[in-house]
Amino acid sequence: MKILVYSSKNFEIPYIEEANRKKHQLTFTKEVLSSKTAIKAIGYDAVSIFSADEACFITIEKLKEFGVKYITLRSAGYDNVNLRAALRSDIRVANVPEYSPNTIAEHAVALLLALNRKLIESNDRINRYNFNLDHLIGFDLNKKTVGIIGTGRIGTVMSKIMHGFGCKLLGYDIEHNAELVKNYGMTYASLNDLCAESDIISLHVPLNTETHELINKDLIDKMKDGMILINTARGSIINTKAVIEGLKNGKISALGIDVYENEKGIFFKDHSRDIPKDNNLMILNAMPNVLITGHHAFLTDEALTNIAETTIINLDSWASGKESENELTEIN
Ligand code: NAI
């Protein structure tokens, strides 16, 4: 098959080429898929996309018109694809549902530890030979309550790691994970109770109509004073403005995010010479108790290997006329 790999980054190309073993004809482009760039897919059977690509209704219509039959996502989240439009257009879509939940959960833990123990500020001071320890006090994670919102693949690993730290676990999910309850002492709670009782909250739900701005002003008001919020899921699961207010009034003592609601068009590129005119990002960047990484929670050798291999497996299935085991057929 001929595949156009949108948003391809230098670091991932060797992984994809290695997994492909010259089976499919791959063309790599740094361009992001949009209604404007869909035209580049003329003559290709499939496109491979990542989280910054936008397969909206119009883009899907265009891909269909240009003869594209398959979309394979190099991500687990697929909130950037209008699945309904794709299925109506007979464009088949598959993702990489489980490339390494550990990769993302470990990044969430890294954000949490760095914030709690003020590692960035400490290192900034050391770089200036300032060995003063004032205002660097953190707290033990042991015996603290961690609220896990979304106890699927990543939330489960996160729960197990936090259990290892000696934390008490509260969970919120539409489906309960019996293993976490039985072996890790997880208690499922309502969103309100989880927020009221958690010292730390980590988000691991997909972005969908129900989770859009799930963390809003009402819920933040119910949270414990001085809690820490970690978001490695999707930016729009939190209402950034409300979270900034929470940071300002001390409700939230620290925020760690790998995702940002307006990240499209900003993340994955060097903007050091054309600083994005995004007020909320500027405010967050200016706060010492906010740690932002640019959607790089997935960036491990294991995850990149699995993403590449599953992407090629998806393409292999379609090339041999079969349904991919990762095909997305349910609209939520
Ligand atoms: P998963 O599908 O295994 O787990 C998601 C959980 O959320 C499920 O247990 C599901 O029941 C629950 N859920 C869905 N809708 C809900 C709702 N309305 N209310 C309460 N619970 C709900 O997904 P996984 O693999 O754990 O990934 C979670 C999300 O993490 C992905 O959807 C993706 O957006 C994000 N992600 C971010 C990455 C990054 O690089 N920062 C990389 C990979 C995933």
Residues whose N, C-alpha, C, O or C-beta is under 5 A from the ligand:
A	BS01	NAI	A76 G77 P97 I104 G150 T151 G152 R153 I154 G155 Y172 D173 I174 E175 H204 V205 P206 L207 E210 T211 T232 A233 R234 D258 H295 A297 F298
